Amino acid sequence: MLMGRYEYSLDAKSRTNFPPKFRNEMGDTLYVTKWFDKCLVVYGQEQWDKLDSKFDNMPTVQSKELLRILYGNVAEVNPDKQGRILLPQYLKDHANITKDIVIIGARTYAEIWDRQAYIENEKANDFASIERKLIDMEF
């Protein structure tokens, strides 16, 4: 299970460290693409295949927009020997990533955020609403 928060910076070649715990769980091939809330999502091969299979029985009229976003913008990356991954410019542009980033675990995938955007997103959270959702889940 992917969980936790990690802070890194991009180097001059747009590479960033990727958490060792995440690499161990997700494997050698990672899929990075656009995600909601102006961040990026990272899937390992197994989870990417599970996501992919959900499109098998979905009518094209329903899936075409999702396919364009997820597949049309995906970068297949492999961590180098130092555990760094390369973030293409078009993905950095989507998430407004310039230098400092936050990588968080979200059970089966990871999210990559511009550090300042992540902080602002956390400040905007309505914790009363989150509490109600946890109560609804009988947490």
N, C-alpha and C positions, 0 to 999 in steps of 0.2 A: 504494500500500500504506500502510495506517495503522499507524504505529509511534511510540513515544515516550511520555513521561510529562509531563503538564502540570498545574500546580497553580493553582487559582483559588479565589475565595470567592464565595458568593452575595451579591447585594445585597439591600436591604430588600424588593424586589419579587420575590424568588426567581429572579432572572436570574443567569446566569453566562456568562462568556466561553466560547467554544468555539474550540479551536485553529484558526487560519487555514489551516494545512496540511490539516487534516481537512475544513474547510468547502470548500476548493478541490476536494478529491477527491470529497466526498460530495454536493455540490450544495446547492441552496436549500431543499429539503424534507427534513427529518430525522424519523425515527420513533424515539421514546424509549419504552422499556417496561421492565417488570420483567425481571430476569435472575437467574442463579444467584449463589450466594454473597452474597446481600444487596447487590447492586449493580444498576445500570441499564445497559441496552444501547442503543446508538444506531446505527441503520442509515440509509444514504442510500437514495434512491429505487431505484437499480439493485439494490442488495443486498436491499432489502426485497422487491422483486418476485421475486428469485431464491428467497428464503425462502418467499414466498407460494406460488410454483409447486410447491414440495415437498409442499404439502398437497393438491394436486389429485388425486393417486392414492392418498392415504392413507385408509384406512377411518375413518369418523367415530368409531368406538369407540376407535381409537388416537389420534386427533388432538384430540378434544374438550378434554382437559385443557390441552394446549399452546395450543390456540386461545383458550381462556378466559384463560390467563395472558398470552400475547403480544398478542392482539388486543383483549381486554377491558380491557387496561390501557395501551394505546398512546396516546401523545400525539403528534400531528403538529405539529411546530414548524418555524418558519422563523426563522433568525437575523436580528436587526434590523440596522440600518446600522452599529452598533458591533460586530457579530459575537456578540451575546449571545443565548442561548436561555432560555426560561422553563421551569422545572421545576415541574409541578403538585404540590400538597401530597401527594396519594396516592402519587406516585412517590418523593418525598423521604422519606415515612414508610417505604416499603418498604426503602430503602437507609439509613435512619437518618441522612439528610443534614440537617445543621443550618446549617453555615456554610462550612467549608473542605472543598474537594473535590479529588480527583485524577481526571484524565481520561487514560486510556491507550489507545493504539492496539493492536488485536489483528487485524492483517492487513486484514480486510474489514469490521470494525465497531469501534466504540469502546465502552469501558466507563466509567461514571461512578461513583465511589466516594466515600463519606465518607472524608476524609483519614485519620482515626484507624483506621477499619476496614481501609483499604488497608494501612496500616503493620502492623497486627496480622496481616493475612492473609499479608503477605510474611514476617513473622517465623515464622509457622507452616509455611511451605513446607518440605517435606522435599527438600532439594537433592540428596541421594543418589538419591531416587526420580526426580527430574527428570533427573539425569545418566543413569540407566539407560534412561529413555525416549529420550533423545537417542542413546544408543548403539544402542538397538533401531532407531532411524530411520537408522542408519549415518551419523550426523552427524559 
